[in-house]
Amino acid sequence: MNAQSEYLTNHRTNDEGANGLAVGEAPQPAARAHHPAVKEPPTQPPHLGRIVFFLFIVVAAALTIGLLPRLRERQQVAVDTIDLATPTVAVVSPAPARMTEPLVLSGELRPVIEASIYARANGYVRRWLVDLGAHVETGQLLAELDTPEINQQLSQGQAELNQAEAAAQLSEVTAKRWKEMLQAKTVSPQEADEKVSDLALKRATVEAARANVKRLTELVGFAHVTAPFNGIITARRLDVGQLVTAGAGTELYRLAQIDKLRVFIHVPQNYARSTTVGQPAELTLPEAPDHKYDARVVRTAGALDISTRTLLVECEVDNPNNEILAGSYGLVRLTDAHPEAALTLPASTLIFRSQGPQVAVVENNHISLRKIKIGRDFGSIIEVLSGVTAADQVVTVPSDSFADGIEVRVAEPAKTTAENAPSAQH
């Protein structure tokens, strides 16, 4: 039955054409023949590929996680091996011994400009115009002198000048006439030359008389005593009617400029080379120890005093309000002056070998052994006279195996307690 049905179906299909469709009929989906006796093959599960890919990822991650730490450990071991092969050293720089206190010296304060005023002309004091403590300006009249003798000498000198000028005029006319007679050959050349020479003599006499009058005029001007500069009168030693004599050494006034004071100190020999021009200083007075005045070194003597072996140093301090009295005694503190001393190093830096005492200096992270000359030994500190400078880095505790050229690493200096402490709030 089934065979016959299948035959009829195939025969029909052939009759309908190659496409299996009747004329004018739409195509229909072919129905699958049902063969209950034939079994279809089983299909592959759809998620098997994903499971395989996931397992591959898990295995790769496990291998990566297991290998990376080992690689890192190997690299760290190599780095640690190199670090351990390079010794780490602590270094210190040679430096002179520190002074516990700065240099403090006694000094004498003087005005920056001070002058004693004397008389340049003989006479009597007619009047004085300024007294002790007065502030004066340059050219201000201080006193007037009565100089009758100089006035008489000036009158006499003026008369002599007039007489000399008249004689010179007469000699000039005479010389001119004798020159004319010489041309007419009525006088001898000798007589004409004598008249010309007499004219030159008279002219010289006029110049001498004129110079004498000028000198006496200036002496008369000295009867007015004036201030040579701005300042304060610190002494007055004249009164009305007092006789003053030029060159006798009688001081009339003493004038001082005190808006700036000079301080003279004597610096000991071991501090002399560290005291330089421009160096700052501090001035204190016994009557005001809490008040400090800023000063500076302006000049030095340049040589030591043979008797005291000290260097004379001059400092300047501003005194615009006249707070400091000239002539006072004060204390000058030189904060930057230090004694000339040899460099020092800890005793632990020494290396004793057959070549003599040495130290290990670090240069570009390599050891350089230097021979040094030792001075005084203070126990834990020694003086180094030669071999190193203040800029060198010396190993504090060198190893006996150190040699030239060994590579080292300089340890970072430890922070002090002061550095770790917080800053104070103001």
PyMOL commands that set and color helices and strands:
alter all, ss='L'
color gray80, all
select helices_A, chain A and resi 2-16+48-85+148-183+189-221+269-272+347-349+417-420
alter helices_A, ss='H'
color red, helices_A
select strands_A, chain A and resi 88-89+91-92+95-96+103-118+123-128+135-136+141-146+224-226+231-236+243-244+251-268+280-285+288-305+310-318+329-334+343-346+351-353+356-363+366-371+373-377+381-386+394-395+409-410
alter strands_A, ss='S'
color yellow, strands_A
deselect
rebuild
show_as cartoon
